[in-house]
Amino acid sequence: MRPVPETVKPVTFAMQCTRCDAASVPHIDFTIVHTWAVQHAVHNPEHAAYREIIHRHWRTAPAD
């Protein structure tokens, strides 16, 4: 199997608070989700741990 880049959606990122499970919306720009996490921590100082979620879509094709 191999990825077929021209038919695959772009990689997106999300952040999820491990304290309350709130999460950012997936976005192709990591700085957007990083900013979400920082703002969530500012408003919830006890929420200091986050999980990075990477959505990497694959479409397969037979190997040459």
C-alpha positions in Angstrom: 0.0 0.0 0.0 1.1 3.6 -0.6 -0.6 6.9 0.0 -2.2 8.6 -3.1 -1.5 12.3 -2.2 -3.7 13.9 -4.9 -6.8 12.2 -3.6 -6.1 12.5 0.2 -7.5 15.3 2.4 -4.9 17.5 4.1 -3.5 16.6 7.5 -5.5 18.3 10.3 -4.6 18.9 13.9 -6.7 19.1 17.1 -6.0 19.5 20.8 -8.0 17.9 23.5 -7.9 18.8 27.2 -7.2 15.7 29.2 -8.9 17.1 32.3 -12.4 17.8 30.8 -12.2 16.3 27.3 -13.0 19.7 25.7 -11.4 19.8 22.2 -10.6 22.2 19.5 -12.1 21.9 16.0 -9.7 20.1 13.7 -7.7 22.5 11.5 -4.9 22.4 9.0 -3.1 25.2 10.8 -1.5 23.9 14.0 -1.2 27.4 15.4 -5.0 27.7 15.5 -5.4 24.6 17.7 -2.4 25.5 19.8 -4.0 28.9 20.4 -7.2 27.1 21.5 -5.3 25.1 24.0 -3.5 28.2 25.4 -6.8 30.0 25.7 -8.5 27.0 27.4 -5.6 26.9 29.9 -5.9 30.7 30.6 -9.6 30.3 31.4 -9.1 27.0 33.3 -5.7 27.2 35.0 -6.1 23.7 36.5 -6.4 22.3 32.9 -2.7 22.0 32.1 -2.4 18.7 30.1 -3.5 18.3 26.4 -3.6 15.6 23.8 -2.5 16.4 20.3 -4.7 14.6 17.7 -3.4 14.3 14.2 -5.8 13.3 11.4 -3.8 11.9 8.5 -6.1 10.6 5.8 -4.9 7.8 3.6 -6.2 6.3 0.4 -4.5 3.2 -0.8 -3.6 2.0 -4.2 -1.9 -1.2 -5.4 1.9 -1.0 -5.2 3.6 -0.7 -8.6 
